[in-house]
Amino acid sequence: MSALSPTREVLRGLVIQTRVVRALLMREIITRYGRHNIGFMWIFVEPMLFTSGVVVVRSLLNSHSIHLPLVPFTITGYASVLLWRNAIGRCGNAIEPNRSLLHHRNVRVIDLYVARLLLEVAGASISFLTLSIVVTAAGFMAAPDDILKMLWAWLLLAWFSMCMGLVIGALAATSETIERMWHVVSYLFLPLSGAFFLVDWLPKRLQDAALLIPTVHCTELLRDGYFGRHIHAHYDVGYLLAVNTMLSLVALVAVKKVSDRVEGE
Amino acid sequence: MIRLEQIVKRYRVRNGTHRVLDGIDLELQRGDKIGILGRNGAGKSTLIRLISGAELPTSGRVTRQMSVSWPLAFGDAFQGSLTGVDNLRFICRIYGAEFKKTLPFVEDFAELGKYMREPVKAYSSGMRARLAFAISMAIEFDCFLIDEVIAVGDSRFHDKCRRELFEKRQDRALIMVSHEAHNIREHCSRACVLRDGRLGEFTDVDAAYAEYNGAAMSHSP
């Protein structure tokens, strides 16, 4: 080991970590979805059914106050919610069921989180993509204005969700109170997340407040990508990048703290 | 070679910290067989986890220049909701071994029959231990770590394990921790006694045993 140069050592570490995360990913898919019936396809069928249900219900209620096509508005909103909710939610109890795997040197606490996060992000992305394609092909919504912008928004939201997942996961591992509190907070946060409104609809005073919330910037950017000149989107990518970078550092420190505690048990 | 230098391990407890290991030095070469004797709670398992790398020392340095197993004889390095086959597949992926090559060996050795394809949580403790042992023999290591001696299954299976580990893999290094001296006397060429967070080394297993026994007796009322 000591004979290797630092760069080679980092590379070797990366190879091992990729191997471990891949193994955990496969394991996670099997334990969660099993090998029977449609198996791992549940990972995107489930959110897809959920989003479809919401679209149907909202179309029936038919709120005329929105001068935008309802279907794409709902899909972009709920897809975003599913991304951050599922990613963060799955981190709450990532260590306990996998504790026995920590007997293996190469399996580290952060790998347990990373595997789950990758799976959730992949699931939410596939479901968003599939649903959009199906609905567009069926003629219920128009093709997006700027796909790259939507992709960018999605990546920024995924980054944010993964960091939050690590932070909440680490906090939940240290205290059960925090784990329970998170469920409450995530419900309360739902209407504030930007999924159900455009910043432009809010009074000026509330707009500034809303733009403190990172996920609002993501949904605005996502919808700017979809609707283009039909809406006036408010967002600041610089703000998102700054928040995500800060949060990444906090997340890594939090996971390090938890690893030190957990690996000694 | 495996080298431990000035290993200290502290755990946080309710009021302050508890020092389990207090400056451990140990070196072992390829093929060395070391037994570590210690009473319950002396820190044997902690030491073996530190050597395996599953846990990191509070201070000090562990250098590994050969491949080291996970602490064997534990059925709990597995996932209960996965089947035996899936657990093997997982272990192979982690350690970069080829699943297809190891499967026949594990199936043959563990003698679990169709239970190989049932979730591990449906196993009896004996079955679980058999699977654990078979999987740990399927991945080749230069050094095996044994936390308490494997008392796996019936005497026939026990003999099989003994042959596989101690005879076929005689060239490998071995670190065994136990609170019973006879296992160590049987399989190790060097012995240490772990007491009060420190490791005393003896070239002679009997000397170590005498020391351990004396210490054990002086502690009893």
HADDOCK unambig.tbl for C-alpha pairs under 7 A between the chains (distance, minus, plus):
assign (segid A and resid 1 and name CA) (segid B and resid 65 and name CA) 6.27 0.50 0.50
assign (segid A and resid 19 and name CA) (segid B and resid 93 and name CA) 6.54 0.50 0.50
assign (segid A and resid 19 and name CA) (segid B and resid 94 and name CA) 6.08 0.50 0.50
assign (segid A and resid 20 and name CA) (segid B and resid 93 and name CA) 7.00 0.50 0.50
assign (segid A and resid 20 and name CA) (segid B and resid 94 and name CA) 5.12 0.50 0.50
assign (segid A and resid 23 and name CA) (segid B and resid 90 and name CA) 5.77 0.50 0.50
assign (segid A and resid 23 and name CA) (segid B and resid 93 and name CA) 5.66 0.50 0.50
assign (segid A and resid 23 and name CA) (segid B and resid 94 and name CA) 6.41 0.50 0.50
assign (segid A and resid 27 and name CA) (segid B and resid 90 and name CA) 6.98 0.50 0.50
assign (segid A and resid 31 and name CA) (segid B and resid 81 and name CA) 6.38 0.50 0.50
assign (segid A and resid 31 and name CA) (segid B and resid 82 and name CA) 6.46 0.50 0.50
assign (segid A and resid 100 and name CA) (segid B and resid 76 and name CA) 5.78 0.50 0.50
assign (segid A and resid 100 and name CA) (segid B and resid 77 and name CA) 4.81 0.50 0.50
assign (segid A and resid 100 and name CA) (segid B and resid 78 and name CA) 5.95 0.50 0.50
assign (segid A and resid 100 and name CA) (segid B and resid 79 and name CA) 6.89 0.50 0.50
assign (segid A and resid 101 and name CA) (segid B and resid 77 and name CA) 5.49 0.50 0.50
assign (segid A and resid 101 and name CA) (segid B and resid 78 and name CA) 6.21 0.50 0.50
assign (segid A and resid 102 and name CA) (segid B and resid 54 and name CA) 6.45 0.50 0.50
assign (segid A and resid 103 and name CA) (segid B and resid 54 and name CA) 5.49 0.50 0.50
assign (segid A and resid 103 and name CA) (segid B and resid 70 and name CA) 6.34 0.50 0.50
assign (segid A and resid 103 and name CA) (segid B and resid 77 and name CA) 5.80 0.50 0.50
assign (segid A and resid 104 and name CA) (segid B and resid 54 and name CA) 5.83 0.50 0.50
assign (segid A and resid 104 and name CA) (segid B and resid 70 and name CA) 5.69 0.50 0.50
assign (segid A and resid 105 and name CA) (segid B and resid 52 and name CA) 6.45 0.50 0.50
assign (segid A and resid 105 and name CA) (segid B and resid 53 and name CA) 5.04 0.50 0.50
assign (segid A and resid 105 and name CA) (segid B and resid 54 and name CA) 4.26 0.50 0.50
assign (segid A and resid 263 and name CA) (segid B and resid 55 and name CA) 5.63 0.50 0.50
assign (segid A and resid 264 and name CA) (segid B and resid 55 and name CA) 6.01 0.50 0.50
